[in-house]
Amino acid sequence: MKIIVCMKQVPASSQVEIDPDTGAMKRLSSETRTNPYDLFAMETALRIRENLGGTVTVLTMGPEQAEVMMKDAFACGADEAVILSDRKFAGSDVLATSYTLAQGIRVMGGGDLIICGRQTTDGDTAQIGPAIAEHMGIPHTAWVSEICEADEKGIQVRQDLESVSQISKMRYPCLITVDKDICVPRLPSYLIKKATKNHTVRILHFEDLPDQDLTRYGLVGSPTAVERMFPPPSGEKQVYFTGTSDEKAEQLYAKLTEKKII
């Protein structure tokens, strides 16, 4: 059983720098952390491996500083780690990012099960996982809230959608994206970290990918054009109301009227 977990480093705060020319985030200048949703994907993979055996490989696209995140993945129990890192990948939107990841998975020899977090906290599109599956031509199920059953041939999962709950069954190879309620992620283990301190992270560059068409990668391969991007304003003035409930309601009404909200 070969399981691949796609993970990403995201800004650790809202204080980020934006390239004024491309509208892309300057990731090297921002403090980063592992995308929270990806921790649930990692834990899901480890639990499936515990039941069925096999390996868990973590894959990410980004600068080589992502090696810090990969060391944490090793400390949680990952067997291998791969980083897709090249300046040619910079500025990728959903289409280019998912295509690059799909190409990386092909270089790795593919996988039986690919697991992604539901979405990232910096993009919030929730499209990367399904897009990877579409590029690879494999079945996929998004927003998985429970692994009902998994064996050597396929997996059965439950999706909690907006108005319905649905059971889906797929044969391998396939891809799922998992929601945050699926499990409780484990913390990195000191003993495992010590045992895996010499594990190497594999770095793949553009030249390692099977498709060498530059128009499919990075800013050039991204049909999405960002018109304007900026961090939300900080330090908004807070207004406090005092008095009885009726007095507070009157003050709130007056303030909303003053701001022409009502």
ZIFENJO-V382801 format. One record per backbone hydrogen bond with DSSP energy under -0.5 kcal/mol. CO is the residue of the C=O (numbers start at 1). NH is the residue of the N-H. Records with the same first field share a line. If there is no record, write none. Layout:
BEGIN
CO = NH ; NH
END
This chain:
BEGIN
1 = 3 ; 55
2 = 112 ; 113
3 = 57
4 = 6 ; 115
5 = 7 ; 59
6 = 117
8 = 35
10 = 33
14 = 16
17 = 26
18 = 20
19 = 23
24 = 19
25 = 27
26 = 29
27 = 30
31 = 12
33 = 10
35 = 38 ; 39
36 = 39 ; 40
37 = 40 ; 41
38 = 42
39 = 43
40 = 44
41 = 45
42 = 46
43 = 47
44 = 48
45 = 49
46 = 50
47 = 51
48 = 52
49 = 53
55 = 3
56 = 79 ; 80
57 = 5
58 = 82
59 = 7
60 = 84
63 = 66
64 = 67
65 = 68
66 = 70
67 = 71
68 = 72
69 = 73
70 = 74
71 = 75
72 = 76
73 = 77 ; 78
74 = 77
75 = 189
80 = 58
81 = 202
82 = 60
83 = 85 ; 204
84 = 62
86 = 89
87 = 90
89 = 92
90 = 219
93 = 97
94 = 98
95 = 99
96 = 100
97 = 101
98 = 102
99 = 103
100 = 104
101 = 105
102 = 106
103 = 107
104 = 108
105 = 110
106 = 109
112 = 173 ; 174
113 = 4
114 = 176
115 = 6
116 = 178
120 = 124
127 = 131
128 = 132
129 = 133
130 = 134
131 = 135
132 = 136
133 = 137 ; 138
139 = 175
141 = 177
143 = 160
144 = 179
146 = 148 ; 158
149 = 156
153 = 172
154 = 151
155 = 170
156 = 148 ; 149
157 = 168
158 = 145 ; 146
159 = 161 ; 166
164 = 161
166 = 159 ; 168
168 = 157
170 = 155
173 = 139
174 = 114
175 = 141
176 = 116
177 = 144
178 = 118
179 = 182
183 = 185
189 = 193
190 = 194
191 = 195
192 = 196
194 = 197
196 = 199
200 = 202
202 = 83 ; 204
204 = 85
205 = 208
206 = 209
210 = 212
212 = 214
213 = 216
214 = 217
217 = 221
219 = 222
221 = 223
223 = 225
224 = 226
225 = 227
244 = 248
245 = 249
246 = 250
247 = 251
248 = 252
249 = 253
250 = 254
251 = 255
252 = 256
253 = 257
254 = 258
255 = 259
256 = 261 ; 262
257 = 260
END
